[in-house]
Amino acid sequence: MKGWDEMTSVRDEILEVLNREKIGTMATVENGKPYSRYMTFQNEDFVLYTVTNKHSEKIEELLKNPYTHILYGYDNGGFGDTFVEIEGKLTEIQEEGLKNKLAEFFTGIFIGNKDEMVTLKIEPIRMRLMNKKGEPPKELEFTNDH
């Protein structure tokens, strides 16, 4: 079992990557096959937010299977780059205040009619800090209380 100091360090290191980067690859599943695409994210602690068009294939895929896998933070510097693997569950945000707050961030990124923008929330199930100077992965598992 990991000690408190080690878990705090892993949490801090993962948050550092989440706060530093905004782009990652998000995978969904359709007919048993994985599909990945680059997405822009905003985070609040360990919860990620993104937007998509309500007519996108992602929405259809996520309605059938709301689980996703995200690679986040690799900056192409070579071996030793730190990045985070995220397993999470997506839900659509209905709360208007939060949607409006996030819409401001995503306005310059979203292509299409703003009325067609869907805001998605990714709640983490597990995050793994990868390639920290060649060290083995460090893992955080989440319960509903993060």
N, C-alpha and C positions, 0 to 999 in steps of 0.2 A: 504494500500500500504506500502511496506517495505521501510525503510529509506536507504539512500546510505551506511551508516556505516554498517548496518545489511547485506546488499547485498554484500558488500566488504568482510565482515567476512565470509559469506557463500561461496563465491568464493574462498577465501584463504583456508578455511577448506577442500573444495572439492579438490582443487589442491594439498593440502598436502597428501590426500589419493591417488590421482592419481600418484603423484611422489614417494610415499613410496612403493606402491604395483605394481606388474607386472602381477598377475594372477587373472582372474575372470571367471565367467560363462557367456557364450553368448548363447542366445536363438534365434532360427529361427523357422519358421513355414513351415510345409509341409502338404498338404492336410488338412488344418485346425487344425493340431495338433502341439503343441510346442515341440521342441527338444533343449536340452541344452547340452553344452559341456564346459569343462575347456579350456581356451585359455590364451596365454601369450600376453601381450600388451606392447606397447611402447606409450608414449604420448608426445604431443607437446601442452602445455597448456591444453585445454579441448578436443582436437581432439585425438582419439585413433587410433593406427595402429596395425595390426596383420597380420600373414601370414597363408596360408593354401595351400594344394595341389590343383592344378587346376582340378583334377578329383574327389575331395571330394564331399560328399553329400551337404555340406554347400554351395558350389558354386551353385549347382542346385537350392537349396532352396532360396538363395539370388537373383538369377536371376529372380525368380518368385515374390519375396517379399523382397525388400532391407532393411526392417525395422528390428531392433533387440532390445533386452532388455538385459542389462548386469548388473550383481551383481558384485561389485568390492570392495575388501579391507577388507572383514570380516576375522579376523585372529583367530577365534575360541577361543577367551578368555572368551566367555560367554556373558550374558546380558550386554549391555552397549558398546559392540564393535561398533566402528564407521565404516560404510561402505557406499558406494554410489550406488544408482540405476540409471542406465543410459538408456534413450531411445534415439536411434540414427538411422541414415540412413547410410548404407554401400555403398561404391563405390570402384571399383578397381582402383589402382594407375597405371597410364601409364607412368608418368614422370620418366625417367631413373635415374636421379640424386638422387631423393628421394628414389626410389626403391633400388638403390645400397647402400645408407646410411643405410636404414632400414635392408637390407639383412645382413649387418655386425652384427647387434644386434641379428638377428634371426638365424644366421647360426648354432650355437650350439644347437638350439632348434628344428629347422625344420628337420623332418625325410623324406628322399626321395631325389630325384634328384633336384638339385637347379634350373634346367630349368623348373621344374613343379611347382615352388613356385609362388603363387599369393599373392600380397601385397594388403591388404584391409585397407581402411580408414573409420573410424566411426565418422561421424560428429554428435555432440550432438543436440538433440531436447530439451531434458529436463533432468536434473540431480537432484536427491534428496539425501540430506545428511541424513542418517538414524541412529537411536540409539545413538545419541550424548548424552551419560549419561542419557538416558531415556527421553530426550526432544522430542517433536513432530518433524516430518520430516521438513527439510528446503529445499526449492525448488529453482532451477535456471532454467529459460527458456531461450532458445537461439534463436536468429535470425541468419541470414546468416553471420553476422559480428562478432559473438561470443563476 
